Amino acid sequence: MAGKLIIVPTPIGNLGDMTVRSLEALRAADVVCAEDTRVTGRLLAHFDIRKPLERLDEAMIGAKAVGIVERVAAGEVVAYCSDAGMPGVSDPGLRLVAAAREAGVPVEVLPGASAAAVAYVASGTVCPRFYFGGFFPRKAGEQRSVLEGLRGLDAALVFYESPNRLVGALTSIAEVLPWRSVAVCRELTKLHEEVARGAAADLAERFAARAEEPGGIRGEIALVIDAPTAEEAAADAAGAVASAEARATELVAEGLRTKEVARRLAAEFGVARNDAYELAMAAAR
């Protein structure tokens, strides 16, 4: 068999979701590279697959990717697995695929489970589009900045989050996107699967209380923030007009001409040219 890199998806929780093609690929590989050899080792043992295992995590992949690609070019069949789900989706597999593509060696990507797609469907959103943002930022300021940047996107927003940062994430969402419904999708496909849906502020309160209970909050979590609503769009439009009106008054007081005031309002607030001119005229009266 000619050498190739095979990207092998694994279940996000339920081992019954392992595909036939993924099992065949693991059995055919010369070596299995894994984000965590302990996790993938248990998977291989469950399916009675005995293959050499090599660790290839975030800290190592930058230094080892070229070497792996050279082995593929020399005829080795290398399978790569992340801890769970689709390799390359918020894990170091992307860099391995990029190195293989750059070197021109064969890459085969098998389809399989992805927590982002499962959460999007399980959330109950009716928006036919979603944006996947990977792991939610750790710091509150960065969280708010990301949400502000995406608030106008007509799509559901999907992020991964850890249990110990969940309440903080929901608090930031409640501050920036108070109109939105949010789904906390926890332990998808597993025994204790949970999809909690509601306003971010209510969910933050609910999970803050749970964090104080024995056992706290556990498991893998995906957050799905619903797409903008008509109420949110109306509130944003009203807020933009109010801000533009106040800014027009400031600019007129500074002595700027009506035409220049209108130009600045259009640039700063995205107000239509005619509307900006009317605001400028009103402020000059």
Helices and strands as residue ranges (DSSP letters): E 4-7, G 15-17, H 20-28, E 31-34, H 37-46, E 53-55, H 58-73, E 77-81, H 93-103, E 107-109, H 115-122, E 130-135, H 140-150, E 156-161, G 163-165, H 166-176, E 181-186, E 194-199, H 200-211, E 221-225, H 230-253, H 258-269, H 273-284
